[in-house]
Amino acid sequence: MATMAALPQKLRADDVFFPAMALLILGIVVTGFGRSYFLAGMVFAKLPNGLVHVHGAVFILWIFLLFAQPWLIAAHKVKWHMKLGVLSLVLIPSMSILGVLTLFDFIRRAQPEEGPELLLVGDLEILLLFVVLTSWALLARRDAASHKRLMILGTMPIMGPAIARWDLGIPVTLAITFGLPLLVLAYDLWILKRVHRTTAVANVLTAVWVLTVVPFSKLAFWHQCVGWIRHT
Protein backbone atom coordinates (compact mmCIF):
# COMPACT_ATOMS: atom_id res chain seq x y z
CA MET A 1 0.00 0.00 0.00
CA ALA A 2 2.88 2.36 0.77
CA THR A 3 4.29 1.81 -2.73
CA MET A 4 0.93 2.40 -4.35
CA ALA A 5 0.48 5.60 -2.39
CA ALA A 6 3.95 6.88 -3.32
CA LEU A 7 3.57 6.26 -7.07
CA PRO A 8 1.05 9.04 -7.82
CA GLN A 9 3.22 11.47 -5.85
CA LYS A 10 6.22 10.65 -8.02
CA LEU A 11 4.15 11.00 -11.17
CA ARG A 12 2.85 14.39 -10.05
CA ALA A 13 6.38 15.50 -9.24
CA ASP A 14 7.59 14.46 -12.70
CA ASP A 15 4.66 16.28 -14.28
CA VAL A 16 5.84 19.47 -12.62
CA PHE A 17 9.62 19.12 -12.72
CA PHE A 18 10.25 18.09 -16.34
CA PRO A 19 7.89 20.67 -17.88
CA ALA A 20 9.59 23.23 -15.61
CA MET A 21 13.01 22.16 -16.93
CA ALA A 22 11.74 22.48 -20.49
CA LEU A 23 10.42 25.95 -19.64
CA LEU A 24 13.79 26.89 -18.12
CA ILE A 25 15.58 25.79 -21.30
CA LEU A 26 13.15 27.80 -23.43
CA GLY A 27 13.71 30.81 -21.17
CA ILE A 28 17.49 30.53 -21.55
CA VAL A 29 17.19 30.42 -25.34
CA VAL A 30 14.74 33.34 -25.51
CA THR A 31 16.81 35.57 -23.21
CA GLY A 32 20.07 34.58 -24.90
CA PHE A 33 18.93 35.13 -28.46
CA GLY A 34 16.14 37.61 -27.74
CA ARG A 35 17.60 40.73 -29.29
CA SER A 36 19.47 39.09 -32.16
CA TYR A 37 16.77 36.63 -33.23
CA PHE A 38 13.35 36.66 -31.56
CA LEU A 39 12.83 40.42 -31.23
CA ALA A 40 14.45 40.87 -34.63
CA GLY A 41 11.63 38.91 -36.25
CA MET A 42 13.23 35.45 -36.40
CA VAL A 43 13.11 34.76 -40.16
CA PHE A 44 13.49 38.51 -40.72
CA ALA A 45 16.48 38.82 -38.39
CA LYS A 46 19.64 40.21 -39.95
CA LEU A 47 21.84 37.12 -39.69
CA PRO A 48 25.12 36.64 -41.59
CA ASN A 49 23.78 34.21 -44.21
CA GLY A 50 21.15 31.63 -45.09
CA LEU A 51 23.01 28.83 -43.34
CA VAL A 52 22.74 30.62 -40.01
CA HIS A 53 19.02 31.21 -40.64
CA VAL A 54 18.41 27.51 -41.30
CA HIS A 55 20.51 26.53 -38.28
CA GLY A 56 18.56 28.93 -36.07
CA ALA A 57 15.18 27.74 -37.33
CA VAL A 58 15.99 24.05 -36.80
CA PHE A 59 17.48 24.76 -33.37
CA ILE A 60 14.39 26.71 -32.25
CA LEU A 61 12.13 23.97 -33.60
CA TRP A 62 13.95 21.48 -31.39
CA ILE A 63 13.54 23.73 -28.34
CA PHE A 64 9.82 24.14 -29.00
CA LEU A 65 9.48 20.37 -29.43
CA LEU A 66 11.36 19.76 -26.20
CA PHE A 67 9.10 22.28 -24.46
CA ALA A 68 5.89 20.70 -25.74
CA GLN A 69 6.70 17.05 -25.06
CA PRO A 70 6.71 16.94 -21.23
CA TRP A 71 3.61 19.12 -21.12
CA LEU A 72 1.82 16.62 -23.36
CA ILE A 73 2.77 13.80 -21.00
CA ALA A 74 1.63 15.85 -18.01
CA ALA A 75 -1.70 16.35 -19.80
CA HIS A 76 -1.86 12.59 -20.53
CA LYS A 77 -1.69 13.20 -24.31
CA VAL A 78 0.64 10.25 -24.88
CA LYS A 79 -0.40 9.64 -28.49
CA TRP A 80 0.37 13.24 -29.43
CA HIS A 81 3.69 12.94 -27.59
CA MET A 82 4.59 9.87 -29.64
CA LYS A 83 3.53 11.44 -32.95
CA LEU A 84 5.52 14.61 -32.36
CA GLY A 85 8.47 12.55 -31.14
CA VAL A 86 9.00 11.27 -34.69
CA LEU A 87 10.37 14.75 -35.50
CA SER A 88 13.34 13.92 -33.27
CA LEU A 89 14.55 11.40 -35.84
CA VAL A 90 14.96 14.28 -38.30
CA LEU A 91 15.92 17.11 -35.98
CA ILE A 92 18.77 15.42 -34.08
CA PRO A 93 20.91 14.60 -37.15
CA SER A 94 19.91 17.87 -38.81
CA MET A 95 21.03 19.90 -35.79
CA SER A 96 24.29 17.98 -35.65
CA ILE A 97 25.17 18.62 -39.29
CA LEU A 98 23.99 22.23 -39.27
CA GLY A 99 25.80 22.84 -35.99
CA VAL A 100 29.13 21.75 -37.47
CA LEU A 101 28.59 23.67 -40.73
CA THR A 102 27.57 26.84 -38.87
CA LEU A 103 30.58 26.52 -36.55
CA PHE A 104 32.96 26.18 -39.50
CA ASP A 105 31.27 29.13 -41.22
CA PHE A 106 31.71 31.33 -38.14
CA ILE A 107 35.39 30.43 -37.81
CA ARG A 108 35.94 31.36 -41.46
CA ARG A 109 34.32 34.78 -41.29
CA ALA A 110 34.97 35.92 -37.71
CA GLN A 111 37.72 36.25 -35.14
CA PRO A 112 36.32 34.90 -31.84
CA GLU A 113 37.57 36.80 -28.79
CA GLU A 114 38.17 33.60 -26.81
CA GLY A 115 40.17 32.05 -29.65
CA PRO A 116 38.93 29.89 -32.53
CA GLU A 117 40.49 26.73 -31.08
CA LEU A 118 38.52 27.03 -27.84
CA LEU A 119 35.34 27.75 -29.76
CA LEU A 120 35.92 24.79 -32.09
CA VAL A 121 36.60 22.30 -29.31
CA GLY A 122 33.86 23.59 -27.04
CA ASP A 123 31.14 23.53 -29.70
CA LEU A 124 32.16 20.14 -31.08
CA GLU A 125 32.10 18.67 -27.57
CA ILE A 126 28.64 20.02 -26.76
CA LEU A 127 27.32 18.78 -30.10
CA LEU A 128 28.75 15.35 -29.33
CA LEU A 129 27.12 15.41 -25.89
CA PHE A 130 23.82 16.40 -27.46
CA VAL A 131 23.93 13.61 -30.04
CA VAL A 132 25.00 10.90 -27.57
CA LEU A 133 22.43 11.72 -24.90
CA THR A 134 19.45 12.44 -27.16
CA SER A 135 20.15 9.36 -29.30
CA TRP A 136 20.30 7.33 -26.10
CA ALA A 137 16.95 8.89 -25.17
CA LEU A 138 15.41 7.67 -28.41
CA LEU A 139 16.75 4.16 -27.85
CA ALA A 140 15.36 4.26 -24.28
CA ARG A 141 11.96 5.65 -25.30
CA ARG A 142 10.15 2.70 -23.69
CA ASP A 143 11.82 3.53 -20.38
CA ALA A 144 10.00 6.74 -19.45
CA ALA A 145 12.28 7.67 -16.55
CA SER A 146 15.42 7.40 -18.67
CA HIS A 147 13.87 8.92 -21.79
CA LYS A 148 12.65 12.14 -20.17
CA ARG A 149 15.91 12.67 -18.30
CA LEU A 150 18.10 12.09 -21.33
CA MET A 151 16.13 14.48 -23.53
CA ILE A 152 16.45 17.27 -20.99
CA LEU A 153 20.05 16.46 -20.05
CA GLY A 154 21.03 16.12 -23.72
CA THR A 155 19.69 19.57 -24.56
CA MET A 156 21.30 21.32 -21.60
CA PRO A 157 24.86 21.30 -23.06
CA ILE A 158 23.76 23.18 -26.19
CA MET A 159 22.53 26.00 -23.97
CA GLY A 160 26.14 27.22 -23.86
CA PRO A 161 25.85 29.61 -26.86
CA ALA A 162 22.64 31.14 -25.47
CA ILE A 163 24.15 31.57 -22.00
CA ALA A 164 27.29 33.07 -23.57
CA ARG A 165 25.07 35.85 -24.99
CA TRP A 166 24.53 37.02 -21.42
CA ASP A 167 28.17 38.27 -21.52
CA LEU A 168 29.10 36.90 -18.11
CA GLY A 169 32.49 35.56 -19.19
CA ILE A 170 33.69 32.07 -20.07
CA PRO A 171 34.12 30.78 -16.47
CA VAL A 172 30.59 31.83 -15.47
CA THR A 173 29.12 30.47 -18.70
CA LEU A 174 30.79 27.09 -18.09
CA ALA A 175 29.67 27.11 -14.45
CA ILE A 176 26.03 27.76 -15.37
CA THR A 177 26.09 25.15 -18.13
CA PHE A 178 27.56 22.61 -15.72
CA GLY A 179 25.07 23.61 -13.05
CA LEU A 180 22.00 22.83 -15.18
CA PRO A 181 22.37 19.00 -15.04
CA LEU A 182 22.88 19.31 -11.29
CA LEU A 183 19.23 20.39 -11.05
CA VAL A 184 18.18 16.98 -12.37
CA LEU A 185 20.62 15.30 -9.98
CA ALA A 186 19.13 17.20 -7.04
CA TYR A 187 15.62 16.22 -8.17
CA ASP A 188 16.63 12.56 -8.31
CA LEU A 189 17.99 12.72 -4.77
CA TRP A 190 14.79 14.35 -3.57
CA ILE A 191 12.32 12.03 -5.34
CA LEU A 192 14.19 8.77 -5.86
CA LYS A 193 16.56 9.08 -2.87
CA ARG A 194 19.31 8.11 -5.32
CA VAL A 195 20.79 9.36 -8.59
CA HIS A 196 19.27 7.82 -11.70
CA ARG A 197 21.94 6.19 -13.87
CA THR A 198 21.19 8.42 -16.86
CA THR A 199 21.54 11.50 -14.67
CA ALA A 200 24.84 10.21 -13.32
CA VAL A 201 26.24 9.53 -16.80
CA ALA A 202 25.12 12.91 -18.14
CA ASN A 203 26.63 14.78 -15.20
CA VAL A 204 29.93 12.92 -15.54
CA LEU A 205 30.09 13.64 -19.28
CA THR A 206 29.24 17.30 -18.69
CA ALA A 207 31.97 17.54 -16.04
CA VAL A 208 34.47 15.97 -18.45
CA TRP A 209 33.52 18.58 -21.06
CA VAL A 210 33.85 21.52 -18.66
CA LEU A 211 37.19 20.30 -17.28
CA THR A 212 38.77 19.37 -20.61
CA VAL A 213 37.59 22.04 -23.03
CA VAL A 214 40.29 24.62 -22.20
CA PRO A 215 43.35 22.32 -21.94
CA PHE A 216 42.19 20.21 -24.88
CA SER A 217 41.84 23.31 -27.07
CA LYS A 218 45.53 24.13 -26.52
CA LEU A 219 46.66 21.05 -28.45
CA ALA A 220 48.44 21.90 -31.73
CA PHE A 221 46.00 19.65 -33.61
CA TRP A 222 43.16 22.12 -33.14
CA HIS A 223 45.25 25.03 -34.42
CA GLN A 224 45.84 23.00 -37.56
CA CYS A 225 42.10 22.28 -37.80
CA VAL A 226 41.33 26.00 -37.63
CA GLY A 227 43.82 26.64 -40.42
CA TRP A 228 42.22 23.92 -42.54
CA ILE A 229 38.71 25.29 -41.93
CA ARG A 230 39.73 28.80 -42.92
CA HIS A 231 41.27 27.58 -46.18
CA THR A 232 38.40 25.35 -47.31
C-alpha positions as CSV (number, residue, x, y, z in Angstrom):
1,M,0.0,0.0,0.0
2,A,2.9,2.4,0.8
3,T,4.3,1.8,-2.7
4,M,0.9,2.4,-4.4
5,A,0.5,5.6,-2.4
6,A,3.9,6.9,-3.3
7,L,3.6,6.3,-7.1
8,P,1.0,9.0,-7.8
9,Q,3.2,11.5,-5.8
10,K,6.2,10.6,-8.0
11,L,4.2,11.0,-11.2
12,R,2.9,14.4,-10.1
13,A,6.4,15.5,-9.2
14,D,7.6,14.5,-12.7
15,D,4.7,16.3,-14.3
16,V,5.8,19.5,-12.6
17,F,9.6,19.1,-12.7
18,F,10.2,18.1,-16.3
19,P,7.9,20.7,-17.9
20,A,9.6,23.2,-15.6
21,M,13.0,22.2,-16.9
22,A,11.7,22.5,-20.5
23,L,10.4,26.0,-19.6
24,L,13.8,26.9,-18.1
25,I,15.6,25.8,-21.3
26,L,13.2,27.8,-23.4
27,G,13.7,30.8,-21.2
28,I,17.5,30.5,-21.6
29,V,17.2,30.4,-25.3
30,V,14.7,33.3,-25.5
31,T,16.8,35.6,-23.2
32,G,20.1,34.6,-24.9
33,F,18.9,35.1,-28.5
34,G,16.1,37.6,-27.7
35,R,17.6,40.7,-29.3
36,S,19.5,39.1,-32.2
37,Y,16.8,36.6,-33.2
38,F,13.3,36.7,-31.6
39,L,12.8,40.4,-31.2
40,A,14.4,40.9,-34.6
41,G,11.6,38.9,-36.3
42,M,13.2,35.4,-36.4
43,V,13.1,34.8,-40.2
44,F,13.5,38.5,-40.7
45,A,16.5,38.8,-38.4
46,K,19.6,40.2,-39.9
47,L,21.8,37.1,-39.7
48,P,25.1,36.6,-41.6
49,N,23.8,34.2,-44.2
50,G,21.2,31.6,-45.1
51,L,23.0,28.8,-43.3
52,V,22.7,30.6,-40.0
53,H,19.0,31.2,-40.6
54,V,18.4,27.5,-41.3
55,H,20.5,26.5,-38.3
56,G,18.6,28.9,-36.1
57,A,15.2,27.7,-37.3
58,V,16.0,24.1,-36.8
59,F,17.5,24.8,-33.4
60,I,14.4,26.7,-32.3
61,L,12.1,24.0,-33.6
62,W,13.9,21.5,-31.4
63,I,13.5,23.7,-28.3
64,F,9.8,24.1,-29.0
65,L,9.5,20.4,-29.4
66,L,11.4,19.8,-26.2
67,F,9.1,22.3,-24.5
68,A,5.9,20.7,-25.7
69,Q,6.7,17.0,-25.1
70,P,6.7,16.9,-21.2
71,W,3.6,19.1,-21.1
72,L,1.8,16.6,-23.4
73,I,2.8,13.8,-21.0
74,A,1.6,15.9,-18.0
75,A,-1.7,16.4,-19.8
76,H,-1.9,12.6,-20.5
77,K,-1.7,13.2,-24.3
78,V,0.6,10.3,-24.9
79,K,-0.4,9.6,-28.5
80,W,0.4,13.2,-29.4
81,H,3.7,12.9,-27.6
82,M,4.6,9.9,-29.6
83,K,3.5,11.4,-32.9
84,L,5.5,14.6,-32.4
85,G,8.5,12.5,-31.1
86,V,9.0,11.3,-34.7
87,L,10.4,14.7,-35.5
88,S,13.3,13.9,-33.3
89,L,14.5,11.4,-35.8
90,V,15.0,14.3,-38.3
91,L,15.9,17.1,-36.0
92,I,18.8,15.4,-34.1
93,P,20.9,14.6,-37.1
94,S,19.9,17.9,-38.8
95,M,21.0,19.9,-35.8
96,S,24.3,18.0,-35.6
97,I,25.2,18.6,-39.3
98,L,24.0,22.2,-39.3
99,G,25.8,22.8,-36.0
100,V,29.1,21.8,-37.5
101,L,28.6,23.7,-40.7
102,T,27.6,26.8,-38.9
103,L,30.6,26.5,-36.5
104,F,33.0,26.2,-39.5
105,D,31.3,29.1,-41.2
106,F,31.7,31.3,-38.1
107,I,35.4,30.4,-37.8
108,R,35.9,31.4,-41.5
109,R,34.3,34.8,-41.3
110,A,35.0,35.9,-37.7
111,Q,37.7,36.2,-35.1
112,P,36.3,34.9,-31.8
113,E,37.6,36.8,-28.8
114,E,38.2,33.6,-26.8
115,G,40.2,32.1,-29.6
116,P,38.9,29.9,-32.5
117,E,40.5,26.7,-31.1
118,L,38.5,27.0,-27.8
119,L,35.3,27.7,-29.8
120,L,35.9,24.8,-32.1
121,V,36.6,22.3,-29.3
122,G,33.9,23.6,-27.0
123,D,31.1,23.5,-29.7
124,L,32.2,20.1,-31.1
125,E,32.1,18.7,-27.6
126,I,28.6,20.0,-26.8
127,L,27.3,18.8,-30.1
128,L,28.8,15.3,-29.3
129,L,27.1,15.4,-25.9
130,F,23.8,16.4,-27.5
131,V,23.9,13.6,-30.0
132,V,25.0,10.9,-27.6
133,L,22.4,11.7,-24.9
134,T,19.4,12.4,-27.2
135,S,20.2,9.4,-29.3
136,W,20.3,7.3,-26.1
137,A,17.0,8.9,-25.2
138,L,15.4,7.7,-28.4
139,L,16.7,4.2,-27.8
140,A,15.4,4.3,-24.3
141,R,12.0,5.6,-25.3
142,R,10.1,2.7,-23.7
143,D,11.8,3.5,-20.4
144,A,10.0,6.7,-19.5
145,A,12.3,7.7,-16.5
146,S,15.4,7.4,-18.7
147,H,13.9,8.9,-21.8
148,K,12.7,12.1,-20.2
149,R,15.9,12.7,-18.3
150,L,18.1,12.1,-21.3
151,M,16.1,14.5,-23.5
152,I,16.5,17.3,-21.0
153,L,20.0,16.5,-20.1
154,G,21.0,16.1,-23.7
155,T,19.7,19.6,-24.6
156,M,21.3,21.3,-21.6
157,P,24.9,21.3,-23.1
158,I,23.8,23.2,-26.2
159,M,22.5,26.0,-24.0
160,G,26.1,27.2,-23.9
161,P,25.9,29.6,-26.9
162,A,22.6,31.1,-25.5
163,I,24.2,31.6,-22.0
164,A,27.3,33.1,-23.6
165,R,25.1,35.9,-25.0
166,W,24.5,37.0,-21.4
167,D,28.2,38.3,-21.5
168,L,29.1,36.9,-18.1
169,G,32.5,35.6,-19.2
170,I,33.7,32.1,-20.1
171,P,34.1,30.8,-16.5
172,V,30.6,31.8,-15.5
173,T,29.1,30.5,-18.7
174,L,30.8,27.1,-18.1
175,A,29.7,27.1,-14.5
176,I,26.0,27.8,-15.4
177,T,26.1,25.2,-18.1
178,F,27.6,22.6,-15.7
179,G,25.1,23.6,-13.0
180,L,22.0,22.8,-15.2
181,P,22.4,19.0,-15.0
182,L,22.9,19.3,-11.3
183,L,19.2,20.4,-11.0
184,V,18.2,17.0,-12.4
185,L,20.6,15.3,-10.0
186,A,19.1,17.2,-7.0
187,Y,15.6,16.2,-8.2
188,D,16.6,12.6,-8.3
189,L,18.0,12.7,-4.8
190,W,14.8,14.3,-3.6
191,I,12.3,12.0,-5.3
192,L,14.2,8.8,-5.9
193,K,16.6,9.1,-2.9
194,R,19.3,8.1,-5.3
195,V,20.8,9.4,-8.6
196,H,19.3,7.8,-11.7
197,R,21.9,6.2,-13.9
198,T,21.2,8.4,-16.9
199,T,21.5,11.5,-14.7
200,A,24.8,10.2,-13.3
201,V,26.2,9.5,-16.8
202,A,25.1,12.9,-18.1
203,N,26.6,14.8,-15.2
204,V,29.9,12.9,-15.5
205,L,30.1,13.6,-19.3
206,T,29.2,17.3,-18.7
207,A,32.0,17.5,-16.0
208,V,34.5,16.0,-18.5
209,W,33.5,18.6,-21.1
210,V,33.9,21.5,-18.7
211,L,37.2,20.3,-17.3
212,T,38.8,19.4,-20.6
213,V,37.6,22.0,-23.0
214,V,40.3,24.6,-22.2
215,P,43.4,22.3,-21.9
216,F,42.2,20.2,-24.9
217,S,41.8,23.3,-27.1
218,K,45.5,24.1,-26.5
219,L,46.7,21.1,-28.5
220,A,48.4,21.9,-31.7
221,F,46.0,19.7,-33.6
222,W,43.2,22.1,-33.1
223,H,45.3,25.0,-34.4
224,Q,45.8,23.0,-37.6
225,C,42.1,22.3,-37.8
226,V,41.3,26.0,-37.6
227,G,43.8,26.6,-40.4
228,W,42.2,23.9,-42.5
229,I,38.7,25.3,-41.9
230,R,39.7,28.8,-42.9
231,H,41.3,27.6,-46.2
232,T,38.4,25.4,-47.3
